[in-house]
Each structure stands twice: as C-alpha cells, then as structure tokens.
Amino acid sequence: MVGGGYVYATKGREEPPYLRGVLGGSTIGIQGAAGVADVRLAVEGEVAFHGEFSARQRTRTHAFDTHHRDVLFSGLLRFNPRGPVRPLVGVTVVAGRQHYSNAFELDVFGNAGDSLQLDPEQRDYVGPTIGIDFFGRRRGPLQLGVTTRVTWLTMRTTIPDGPSSGLGSSIVRIGAAVKFGG
C-alpha cells in the first residue's frame, strides 16, 4: 500500500510550567507500507513522513524558534486483509528531530539580549498503534481506500532533562490510500 494524506498531531494537554508556545497542529504527510497476507491475517511494515511543526517558544530565560519533524516506523498486524474493512494493531517507533533558530537570552524584563546557539535534539519514542482502513472493490491489481492510524507515544510530554516541547502524546493520521496486490 502506498498513500498520502492529511496528518494531525495533537498538542500537549497543558503547557509545561516554564515554556510558552507549544508545538502541534496539523501537517501533510505521506506513508507507505509493504507486507505479506494470509487468508485472515497480514503482517506489514509501514513508514510515514510528516511535515515540520514550528513555533516561537520561550522559557523564563530564553526565547527561540523550534522546528520539529517526526518519522514513524510501524510494525502492524492486520486482520481480515481481503475484506473492505481492515482493522490493525501494532507498535510504532518515532524518530523525532528538533532544531532551534533565532535563540536569545532574555534579561529580567524579558528583552532579548545575547544570541545563543542551541544544539539540535533527536529523541526516539515508542508506542502502540491502532487503525482501520476501508478499501473499495478491487479494480484490477489496485484498490482505493481511506486509511486511519492513532499512535500513543510514551514520554512525549515529560522529558526529565529539560523543558518539554509541548507536543502531545498522540498522533492521528487520516488519508487516502492506493493498495497494490493482495
């Protein structure tokens, strides 16, 4: 299956106490999958690339622009792969990459002072994924359909070694799909 569609990533449930300006919202993404199917079961691997989230963020002492992008790798178990409705469960590993620009130290009055160089961050998350895909009748070797995924990521909003980005723990993906083969 190869597809692309609209992707929505939720914001954090609340802003972290020392950070203003959370990341999240919606972005366009593309995903692709391949796997093997039996009469009632399919095992698939899937990769999804999302657009970038950006926000102007600020702590008590610094202001900076944050840019974040996720790449999702999923191992999925699909049920009833030959019917029009295909529920699935699996595990997703997310490689989250974050970089900063226009970072400044703030004085006691909140005015921008010296510029800073903040190091990019890479954080990996893991979590369960569920979904349902709906495919129409087969027309030759391909089928058209709608794909949905909900992924819950562990430790997305609580980062022990620094302020959180404000990204929520869940990612919801909805899109159109084209499926080739069984």
N, C-alpha and C positions, 0 to 999 in steps of 0.2 A: 504494500500500500504506500502510495506517495500522496501527500496532501499539504495544503497550506491553508491558513485561515486566521481568523481573529483570535487573539490570545488576551486573556485578562488575568492579571496578577493582583491579589488583594493587598491593601495597605495594612500596616500594623494595627492591632486592636486599640492601642493608645500610643501617643508619642512617648518615647523614652524621656525620663525626667530632665536630662541635661542636653537634649537635642531638639532643635526646632527644624521643621521641614522634613517630612517623611517621604520615602520613595514608594512607588507603586503606581497603580492605574492600569492602563491598557496599552497594548502594543501589538504589532503584527508579527507573526511568526510562521515558520514552515517546519513540517515534521515529515519524517519518512520511516517506514517500518519494513521488516522482512521477517519471514518465519516459515515454519512447517506446520501443516494441518493434518489432523486425522478426521474421522467422521464427526466426533463431538468436541474435539479439543484442538487448540493451536498454541504453539509456543512461538513468541515473537520478540524481536529486539527492536527498539524504537529510539530515534534521536530527534530532538526538537531544538531549534534555534530561535531565540526571541530577539526582538529589537531592544534598544537601550532605554533604560529608565534614567531620568536626570532630575535633580532637584537642587535648589540652593539651600544648604544646611548650615546650622550654626550651633555651636556649643557655648558654654559660658566664656571661653577664652579664644575661640577660633571661628572663622567663617570660611566656607569653602563650597564649591560646586561638586556634587557627587554624581558619577555616571556608573551605572550598574547594568550588567548583561548576564543572563543565565543560559547555559546549555544543559539540556536534560537528557540523560541516558536511562532508558527503561527496559526492564525485563518483564514481559507480560505473559499471562496465561489467559487465553480467550476461550470462552465456552460457546458451543453451537456455531462453529465458524461457517457453516453453509446456510444458515437462516438469515433473514433480513435484519434481525436484532441480535447484536453480539456483545454481551457483557464481558468485561475483562477485569482482572486484578493483577497487581504486580508491584514491583519495587523500582523506585526511581532514584538515581544518583544525580545531583545537580552540581555542576561546576559553576560557581558564582564568581565573577570577576568584577572588581570595583576599582575605579581610579578617580583621582581628585584633581581639580584645577582651581585656579584663582583662590588660593588659600591665604588667609591673612590672620595675624594675631589681632585681637581686639583689646583696646585699653579698658579701663574701668567704666568709661562712659559708653562703651560699645562702638567706638570709632575704629576703623581699620588702621592697623599700624603696619609693621613689617610683613613682607610676603614670606610664605612658608613653602617648603617642598614636602608634600605628604606622599608617602610611599603607596603604590597600588597594593590592593589586597586580593588574595584569592582564598575563598572559603568553599569547602565542599559540604553538601548537606545530603542526607538520605531520608527517604520516607515512602510510605505506601501510596499506590496509585490505584484508583478505580475508574471505570468508564463504561460507556455504552456507545456502540457505533450502530448506525442504521444504514443499511445498503439496499438500493433498489434491485430490480430484477436484472439478471445478467444479460448483457448485450455483447455477445462475442466473448473475448477474453477479459473484458473490464466491467467494473461496476462503479456507479457513482453513489456517494453517500455523505452522511454527516457524522463527524467524529467528536466525541467529548471525552475529556480527561479531568480528573480532580486529583491533585497531589498535595499531601500534607507533609511539610518538611520539619524535621526535628531541629531544634536550636536555632531557628531562623531569626527570632526576635531577641533572644538572650545570648549575648556574646560576652563572656566573662572578662576578656582582656581590653575592653574599650567600649565606646558608645555604640549602640546598635544603629543600623542604617534606617530603621523604621519599616523595612519590608515585612509584610505579613508572612505567616507560616504556610499559607495555601496558595496554590496556583491553579486556576481554572482555565482550561483550553477548550474552545469550541471552534470547529472549522469544517470546511468542505474537504472531501477526500475522493481519490480515484484509486481503485483497487485492481491490480492485475493478478491473474491466476486464481487458484483455489482460495 
